[in-house]
């Protein structure tokens, strides 16, 4: 049993507590929700800084960890895709596994307790099965060719079964439950890499399994132009790659409006990046979900947005429309680190008006809710959220010197 205190505790589920104290058992479960420090309190570990729940990284590509510093910055989405395809397979399996393990350790050091991770292959499955972090694996599938939709979907099913089998083979008493370790969804990659047939297969699966989905959304201006006019840098890049123009959808609408109606039966959808998402798009989503059962979340990966497009989403419009926002790191192919705190620093630097409690809600509670990790995200009795200590936070403002120490 431990009693832990700091200058402030941010439970997230309730207002911050000055000089708060939280009691946890030997397994890290919250025994009593945070309360103000009492004068007669004994055996308390006292820290300088702010305590918050462990971070939830809702968008990562752990399998690309071997590409750190291998893909050029600020080349735009088309340039990034071209370099990624050309370089991702030029490494040995030993190098790939070593970098995956190292990247996971980096996330743990940075106070990340859960990850929504993208998998195009099985390279991360063994590491995930160790139970060091709780994962929801999004088995990502794509194909613009309608004639190959069933094959692509079948490959996704095979991969998901391999994930479950690997988890079963490595279960031990110190790992999360089998259900947590093998939690997965078959999910779409991006609007511009999916035929309508494949979208329909994904939607049917989501309806049957009551599953959550994630999809890259409006990460570049070229994505919208491809759908609206079949032109732009992304369209031109695909033509150079040998993709037939008739396979790319010209709908006269942007990528979001062209795709969401085909995913209407998913329990929850996480739109990732949203760099070029407008207030009109958000209102379209809100109107759409008013007639359907889906819940919509928006994941921001600010450092990846800067790395690739050198542009950030317009956060105030998402806040104004009361959107559910989460934070992701994307991959080491498109980022300098796997740190949720580093993402918060970037947001704070460019949008200093966004309050700390809001940013921490994005980094903890909202992500846990989306991923259905109900034991995480807030510091409340009975939960096991992990505890992070944020240091060097002046007047509730995150700065470059702010650090994170994983307490639990």
C-alpha positions as CSV (number, residue, x, y, z in Angstrom):
1,X,0.0,0.0,0.0
2,X,1.3,3.5,-1.0
3,X,0.1,7.0,-0.3
4,X,1.3,9.4,-3.0
5,X,1.0,13.2,-3.0
6,X,2.0,16.1,-5.2
7,X,1.4,19.8,-5.5
8,X,-1.7,19.0,-7.5
9,X,-3.5,15.8,-8.5
10,X,-5.5,15.9,-11.8
11,X,-7.9,13.0,-11.4
12,X,-9.5,14.1,-14.8
13,X,-12.8,12.7,-13.7
14,X,-13.1,15.6,-11.2
15,X,-11.4,19.0,-10.7
16,X,-7.7,19.2,-9.7
17,X,-6.9,18.8,-6.1
18,X,-4.2,21.0,-4.5
19,X,-1.8,19.0,-2.3
20,X,-3.9,15.9,-3.0
21,X,-3.2,12.4,-1.8
22,X,-4.0,9.1,-3.5
23,X,-3.8,5.7,-2.0
24,X,-2.9,2.7,-4.2
25,X,-2.4,-1.0,-3.4
26,X,0.6,-3.1,-4.3
27,X,-0.9,-3.9,-7.8
28,X,-1.4,-0.2,-8.6
29,X,-5.2,-0.2,-8.0
30,X,-6.6,3.0,-6.6
31,X,-7.8,2.2,-3.1
32,X,-9.2,5.7,-2.3
33,X,-9.8,8.5,-4.8
34,X,-7.6,11.6,-4.3
35,X,-8.4,13.8,-1.3
36,X,-6.7,16.9,0.1
37,X,-3.6,16.3,2.3
38,X,-4.6,16.1,5.9
39,X,-2.3,17.5,8.7
40,X,-2.1,14.1,10.5
41,X,-1.3,12.2,7.2
42,X,1.6,9.8,7.7
43,X,3.8,7.7,5.5
44,X,3.1,9.8,2.4
45,X,5.5,10.0,-0.6
46,X,5.5,13.6,-1.5
47,X,6.5,14.8,-5.0
48,X,6.9,18.3,-6.6
49,X,4.7,18.6,-9.6
50,X,1.4,17.4,-11.0
51,X,0.1,13.8,-10.8
52,X,-2.1,12.6,-13.6
53,X,-3.3,9.2,-14.9
54,X,-1.0,7.2,-17.3
55,X,-1.1,8.4,-20.9
56,X,-3.1,6.6,-23.6
57,X,-1.6,6.7,-27.1
58,X,-4.5,6.1,-29.5
59,X,-2.5,6.1,-32.7
60,X,0.8,4.4,-33.2
61,X,2.6,2.3,-35.9
62,X,4.9,0.3,-33.7
63,X,5.9,-1.9,-36.7
64,X,7.6,1.1,-38.3
65,X,10.0,1.8,-35.4
66,X,13.0,0.7,-37.5
67,X,12.5,3.7,-39.8
68,X,13.4,6.4,-37.2
69,X,15.4,9.1,-39.0
70,X,15.1,7.2,-42.3
71,X,12.2,9.2,-43.9
72,X,12.7,12.8,-44.9
73,X,10.8,15.6,-43.0
74,X,8.4,18.1,-44.7
75,X,8.0,16.2,-47.9
76,X,4.2,16.2,-47.8
77,X,2.0,13.2,-47.7
78,X,2.8,12.1,-51.2
79,X,6.5,12.3,-50.6
80,X,6.2,10.5,-47.3
81,X,4.3,7.6,-48.8
82,X,6.8,7.2,-51.6
83,X,9.8,7.1,-49.3
84,X,8.0,4.8,-46.8
85,X,7.2,2.3,-49.4
86,X,10.7,2.4,-50.8
87,X,12.4,1.9,-47.4
88,X,10.2,0.0,-45.0
89,X,11.3,-3.5,-46.1
90,X,15.0,-3.0,-46.4
91,X,15.8,-4.3,-42.9
92,X,16.4,-7.6,-41.3
93,X,13.9,-9.2,-39.0
94,X,16.4,-8.9,-36.2
95,X,16.7,-5.1,-36.7
96,X,12.9,-4.7,-36.9
97,X,12.3,-6.6,-33.6
98,X,15.1,-4.8,-31.8
99,X,13.6,-1.4,-32.7
100,X,10.0,-2.5,-31.8
101,X,11.2,-3.5,-28.3
102,X,13.2,-0.3,-27.9
103,X,10.2,1.8,-29.1
104,X,7.9,0.1,-26.6
105,X,10.4,0.8,-23.8
106,X,10.4,4.4,-24.9
107,X,6.7,4.6,-24.5
108,X,6.8,3.1,-21.1
109,X,9.4,5.5,-19.9
110,X,7.2,8.4,-21.2
111,X,4.3,7.2,-19.1
112,X,2.2,5.6,-21.8
113,X,0.1,2.7,-20.4
114,X,-2.1,1.8,-23.4
115,X,-1.8,2.0,-27.2
116,X,-4.1,1.9,-30.2
117,X,-1.6,0.4,-32.6
118,X,-1.8,-0.2,-36.3
119,X,-0.7,-3.5,-37.8
120,X,-0.2,-4.3,-41.4
121,X,1.8,-7.4,-40.5
122,X,2.7,-9.6,-37.6
123,X,6.0,-8.0,-36.6
124,X,4.7,-6.5,-33.3
125,X,2.6,-9.5,-32.1
126,X,5.3,-11.2,-30.0
127,X,6.3,-7.9,-28.3
128,X,2.6,-7.1,-27.5
129,X,2.0,-10.5,-26.1
130,X,4.5,-9.8,-23.2
131,X,1.9,-7.5,-21.7
132,X,4.2,-4.6,-20.9
133,X,1.5,-2.2,-22.3
134,X,-2.1,-2.8,-23.0
135,X,-2.8,-2.7,-26.7
136,X,-5.8,-2.6,-29.0
137,X,-4.4,-3.7,-32.4
138,X,-6.1,-2.3,-35.4
139,X,-5.5,-4.8,-38.2
140,X,-5.2,-2.4,-41.1
141,X,-6.3,-3.5,-44.5
142,X,-6.5,-1.7,-47.9
143,X,-7.0,-2.2,-51.6
144,X,-8.4,0.1,-54.2
145,X,-9.2,-2.8,-56.5
146,X,-12.8,-4.0,-55.8
147,X,-11.9,-7.4,-57.3
148,X,-9.4,-7.9,-54.5
149,X,-11.6,-6.7,-51.6
150,X,-12.4,-10.2,-50.4
151,X,-8.8,-11.3,-50.5
152,X,-7.7,-8.2,-48.6
153,X,-10.4,-8.8,-46.0
154,X,-9.5,-12.5,-45.7
155,X,-5.8,-11.5,-45.1
156,X,-7.0,-9.3,-42.3
157,X,-8.9,-12.1,-40.7
158,X,-5.9,-14.4,-40.9
159,X,-3.7,-11.8,-39.3
160,X,-6.2,-11.2,-36.5
161,X,-6.2,-14.9,-35.8
162,X,-2.4,-14.9,-35.7
163,X,-2.5,-12.1,-33.1
164,X,-4.8,-14.2,-30.9
165,X,-2.7,-17.3,-31.3
166,X,0.5,-15.4,-30.4
167,X,-1.2,-13.9,-27.3
168,X,-2.3,-17.4,-26.1
169,X,1.2,-18.8,-26.5
170,X,2.7,-16.1,-24.3
171,X,0.1,-15.7,-21.6
172,X,1.6,-15.6,-18.1
173,X,0.4,-14.6,-14.6
174,X,2.1,-11.2,-14.8
175,X,0.4,-10.1,-18.1
176,X,-2.9,-8.5,-18.7
177,X,-5.9,-10.7,-19.3
178,X,-6.2,-12.7,-22.5
179,X,-9.0,-10.5,-23.6
180,X,-6.9,-7.3,-23.3
181,X,-3.9,-8.8,-24.9
182,X,-5.8,-10.0,-28.0
183,X,-8.1,-7.0,-28.3
184,X,-8.3,-6.1,-32.0
185,X,-10.4,-4.7,-34.9
186,X,-10.1,-5.1,-38.6
187,X,-9.9,-1.5,-39.7
188,X,-9.6,0.6,-42.9
189,X,-6.3,2.4,-43.7
190,X,-7.5,5.7,-45.3
191,X,-10.3,6.8,-47.7
192,X,-7.9,6.9,-50.7
193,X,-6.7,3.3,-50.3
194,X,-10.1,1.5,-50.1
195,X,-12.6,0.3,-52.6
196,X,-16.3,0.6,-51.7
197,X,-16.5,-3.2,-51.6
198,X,-13.8,-3.4,-49.0
199,X,-15.3,-0.6,-47.0
200,X,-18.6,-2.5,-46.9
201,X,-16.9,-5.7,-45.8
202,X,-15.2,-3.8,-42.9
203,X,-18.5,-2.2,-42.0
204,X,-20.3,-5.5,-41.9
205,X,-17.6,-7.0,-39.7
206,X,-17.8,-4.0,-37.3
207,X,-21.6,-4.4,-37.1
208,X,-21.3,-8.1,-36.3
209,X,-18.5,-7.7,-33.7
210,X,-19.7,-4.4,-32.3
211,X,-16.1,-3.2,-32.9
212,X,-14.3,0.1,-32.9
213,X,-12.6,1.4,-36.0
214,X,-9.8,3.8,-36.8
215,X,-9.1,5.5,-40.1
216,X,-6.6,8.1,-41.3
217,X,-8.5,11.3,-42.2
218,X,-7.7,14.4,-44.2
219,X,-4.0,14.3,-43.4
220,X,-3.2,16.3,-46.5
221,X,-4.9,18.7,-48.9
222,X,-4.2,16.3,-51.7
223,X,-6.5,13.7,-50.1
224,X,-9.5,16.0,-50.4
225,X,-8.6,17.1,-54.0
226,X,-8.3,13.4,-55.1
227,X,-12.0,12.8,-54.1
228,X,-13.3,16.2,-55.2
229,X,-11.6,16.5,-58.6
230,X,-9.3,13.5,-59.2
231,X,-6.4,15.8,-59.3
232,X,-3.6,17.1,-57.0
233,X,-0.3,15.8,-55.8
234,X,-1.6,12.6,-54.2
235,X,-3.5,11.7,-57.4
236,X,-0.4,12.4,-59.5
237,X,1.7,10.2,-57.1
238,X,-0.7,7.3,-57.4
239,X,-0.6,7.6,-61.2
240,X,3.2,7.4,-61.1
241,X,2.9,4.3,-58.9
242,X,0.8,2.6,-61.6
243,X,-2.6,2.9,-60.0
244,X,-5.3,3.2,-62.6
245,X,-7.3,6.5,-62.4
246,X,-10.6,4.6,-62.6
247,X,-9.8,3.0,-59.2
248,X,-9.7,6.3,-57.5
249,X,-13.0,7.7,-56.4
250,X,-14.1,11.1,-57.8
251,X,-17.2,11.9,-55.8
252,X,-17.2,15.7,-55.9
253,X,-17.1,15.6,-52.1
254,X,-14.1,15.6,-49.8
255,X,-12.5,12.4,-48.4
256,X,-14.4,12.5,-45.1
257,X,-17.9,13.0,-46.7
258,X,-17.1,10.3,-49.2
259,X,-16.2,7.7,-46.7
260,X,-18.1,8.1,-43.4
261,X,-21.5,6.9,-44.8
262,X,-19.9,3.5,-45.6
263,X,-18.8,3.0,-41.9
264,X,-22.2,3.7,-40.4
265,X,-22.4,0.5,-38.3
266,X,-19.2,0.8,-36.3
267,X,-19.7,1.3,-32.6
268,X,-17.0,3.9,-32.5
269,X,-14.7,5.5,-35.1
270,X,-11.5,7.3,-34.5
271,X,-10.5,9.8,-37.2
272,X,-6.8,10.3,-37.2
273,X,-4.8,13.4,-38.0
274,X,-7.7,15.7,-39.3
275,X,-5.1,18.3,-40.3
276,X,-7.4,19.6,-43.1
277,X,-10.7,19.0,-41.3
278,X,-13.1,22.0,-41.3
279,X,-15.9,23.1,-39.1
280,X,-18.3,22.2,-41.9
281,X,-16.8,18.6,-41.8
282,X,-17.4,18.4,-38.1
283,X,-21.0,19.6,-38.4
284,X,-21.4,17.0,-41.2
285,X,-20.2,14.3,-38.8
286,X,-22.5,15.5,-36.0
287,X,-25.5,15.5,-38.3
288,X,-24.5,12.0,-39.5
289,X,-24.2,10.4,-36.0
290,X,-27.5,12.0,-34.9
291,X,-29.1,9.4,-37.2
292,X,-26.7,6.5,-36.4
293,X,-25.3,4.7,-33.4
294,X,-21.6,5.5,-33.9
295,X,-19.6,7.6,-31.6
296,X,-16.9,9.7,-33.2
297,X,-13.5,10.6,-31.8
298,X,-10.7,12.7,-33.3
299,X,-7.1,11.7,-32.8
300,X,-4.4,14.4,-33.2
301,X,-0.8,13.6,-33.8
302,X,0.7,17.1,-34.0
303,X,4.4,16.2,-34.3
304,X,3.7,13.8,-37.2
305,X,1.6,16.6,-38.8
306,X,4.6,18.9,-38.6
307,X,7.0,16.2,-39.6
308,X,5.1,15.4,-42.8
309,X,3.0,18.5,-43.8
310,X,4.3,21.2,-41.4
311,X,0.8,22.0,-40.5
312,X,-1.4,21.5,-37.5
313,X,-5.2,21.0,-37.2
314,X,-7.4,23.9,-36.2
315,X,-7.9,22.8,-32.6
316,X,-10.3,25.6,-31.5
317,X,-13.0,24.5,-34.0
318,X,-12.9,21.0,-32.5
319,X,-13.1,22.4,-28.9
320,X,-15.9,24.8,-30.0
321,X,-17.9,21.8,-31.3
322,X,-17.3,19.7,-28.1
323,X,-15.5,17.0,-30.0
324,X,-14.0,14.0,-28.3
325,X,-10.3,14.4,-28.9
326,X,-7.5,12.0,-28.2
327,X,-3.7,12.1,-28.8
328,X,-1.4,9.8,-30.7
329,X,2.2,9.7,-31.6
330,X,2.0,8.1,-35.1
331,X,5.3,6.2,-35.9
332,X,9.0,6.8,-35.5
333,X,9.0,7.0,-39.3
334,X,7.1,10.3,-39.0
335,X,8.1,11.5,-35.5
336,X,11.1,12.3,-33.4
337,X,9.8,10.4,-30.3
338,X,7.0,8.3,-29.0
339,X,5.9,10.6,-26.2
340,X,2.4,11.9,-25.5
341,X,4.0,14.7,-23.4
342,X,6.0,15.8,-26.5
343,X,2.7,16.0,-28.4
344,X,1.1,18.1,-25.6
345,X,4.2,20.4,-25.7
346,X,3.7,21.0,-29.4
347,X,0.0,21.8,-29.0
348,X,0.7,24.1,-26.0
349,X,3.4,26.0,-28.0
350,X,1.1,26.8,-30.9
351,X,-2.2,27.0,-29.0
352,X,-1.3,28.3,-25.5
353,X,-4.9,29.1,-24.7
354,X,-5.8,25.4,-24.4
355,X,-6.0,24.6,-20.7
356,X,-3.9,21.9,-19.1
357,X,-6.9,19.9,-17.8
358,X,-8.3,19.8,-21.4
359,X,-5.0,18.6,-22.8
360,X,-4.7,15.9,-20.1
361,X,-8.2,14.8,-20.7
362,X,-7.3,14.3,-24.4
363,X,-4.2,12.4,-23.3
364,X,-5.9,10.1,-20.8
365,X,-9.6,9.8,-20.3
366,X,-10.8,10.2,-23.9
367,X,-8.3,7.7,-25.2
368,X,-9.2,5.1,-22.6
369,X,-12.9,5.6,-23.3
370,X,-12.4,5.1,-27.1
371,X,-10.3,2.0,-26.7
372,X,-12.7,0.5,-24.1
373,X,-10.0,0.3,-21.5
374,X,-12.3,1.2,-18.6
375,X,-9.7,0.6,-15.9
376,X,-7.6,3.4,-17.3
377,X,-7.9,7.1,-18.0
378,X,-8.9,8.6,-14.6
379,X,-7.7,8.4,-11.0
380,X,-10.7,6.9,-9.3
381,X,-11.3,4.2,-6.7
382,X,-11.1,0.7,-8.2
383,X,-9.2,1.8,-11.4
384,X,-5.6,0.9,-12.3
385,X,-4.7,3.9,-14.5
386,X,-1.0,4.2,-13.8
387,X,0.3,7.5,-12.3
388,X,2.5,10.0,-14.1
389,X,4.3,12.9,-12.4
390,X,4.6,16.1,-14.5
391,X,7.6,18.2,-13.4
392,X,8.4,21.9,-14.1
393,X,4.8,22.9,-14.9
394,X,4.6,26.7,-14.2
395,X,1.2,28.1,-13.6
396,X,-0.5,25.0,-15.2
397,X,1.4,25.6,-18.5
398,X,3.3,22.9,-20.2
399,X,6.7,24.1,-21.6
400,X,9.8,22.6,-23.2
401,X,11.3,21.9,-19.8
402,X,8.3,20.0,-18.5
403,X,9.2,16.4,-17.9
404,X,7.3,13.2,-17.1
405,X,8.2,10.5,-14.5
406,X,6.3,7.3,-14.4
407,X,5.3,6.6,-10.8
408,X,3.2,3.6,-11.4
